[in-house]
Amino acid sequence: MTKDTDSKLLACVIARVLDDKLGKDVSILNIGHVSSLADYFVLVTGDSTPQVKALMEAVKENIKKNFARSPVRIESDTKNRWNLLDYGDVVVHILHRDEREAYAIEKFWNNAYSILDDEWREISKDYSIYEESYKKERV
């Protein structure tokens, strides 16, 4: 696997975790060609501050379990309405819906390529908590 493939898989699995945990408007931006900050941004909206925190914890636990990786940096605002997990090649933005609308990250990074939902769902299907339980039920 190449570094880009690893980064893309990580971004897709993070999107899957956020989606499985009922995060809203999950999106992945491939920013590697327009910035040296990271290869991908994963963005998600939480409906409440407790959900923002729960989404962050779900990502940290799942990525530690599946990839043996921890974020190199974690940031959050004092009101827990925007949490950031920096995995180096993938940066995760977990925002309360008001902050997501106000900061409009996708508009700022409009030169980035978006990974379509169907694509990240297909790439990450083996990492779905629901896919795993579905497989167990069929056995």
N, C-alpha and C positions, 0 to 999 in steps of 0.2 A: 504494500500500500504506500502511496506517496503521501507527503505531508498534506497536500491539498485534499486528498481523499479522506485522510484522517480528520482533518478540520471539518470537512463537509459532513461526514458521518456524525461527529460530535455535535455539530449544530442541529442536524436533523433529529438526533436522539433527544437533545434538550428540548426542541420544539415538541416532540412526541410527549415527553414528560409533562410539559406545561399544558398541552392539550388534554392529556389523560386526567390531569388535576383540575380541569375545567377553567383554565385560563382563557381569556377572550382575545380574539384577533391576533393569533399567533402568526408572526411573520419572520422570515429569514432574509437578511440582506447580505449579498456577497459584496463586501467592500474592499476586497483584496487588491483589485485593480485601480482603486481610487485613493487608497490610504495605506499607510504602513502600521496603523493602530492594531489591526487584526485582520483576519481573513473574512470573518462573518460576524454580524450582529444578529442576535435573536431577540425579538421584541414580543412582549405579551402584556395584556391589560388585566389587572385585578379589579374586582368590583368593590373591594373594601381593603382597609389597611391590614386586617388579619389575613386576608387571602393573599395579599402581596407577600407577606412574610411566609405564609405556608408554601407558596409557589417557590420561593427562594430555597427553603429548606428541602423541598422535594427534589429540586435540581441538584443541590449539593449531595444529598444522600444517594440519588440514583447514579450520578456520574462517578462518585467515589466507588460505589459497588460495581458498576459495569466497566469502568475504564481506569480505576485506581488513580483518579486525578482529583485534586482539590483546586479551588480557585487560587490564583496567585495573589488576588486582591479582591476584597469585598467592600463595597461602599453602600451606604444608605443615608437618606436624609433623616433629620431628627424626628420627623413625623411618620417615618416608615412608608412613604408614598412613592418612592423610587429607589429600588434596590438594584445594584449592579454586581454581577459576578464576572470577574475577568479571568478567563482560562488561558490568556495569552493569545491564542489563535482565534478564540471565540469569546465574544463579550455578550453577556445576557443582560438585557434591560427589562426589569419587571416593574411596571408602572401602574399606579392607580389611574383609573379612567380619566380623571380630570387632568393629571399631568401628561398622560399620553396625548390628549387633545391639545394641550397648551404648548408642549415642546415639539410636536410634529416631527419626530426624528426621521421618519420616512421621507418627508418633504425636504429636509435638510440634506439627506443623503440620496437625492433623486438620481444621481449618476450611478448608483449601485444597482446591481442586478438582483431581482427578487427570485427566490426559489419558490416555485409554485407549491401549493398545498399538496397536490397529488404526488409530486416528486418527493417531498420530504416525508410524507406518510409512507410511501413505498420503500424508501431507503431505510426508514426506522421501524418498519413493521415488526421485526423480530424483538424489539425492545419495548413493545407495548405491554403494560400490565394487563390489559384486557385480552390481548392476543395470547399471552401466557396462560391466563386462566381458561380461555376458550380451548386451548390445546389440551389442557389437563382434563377438562370436561369430556372431550371427545375420546380420550384413552380408556 
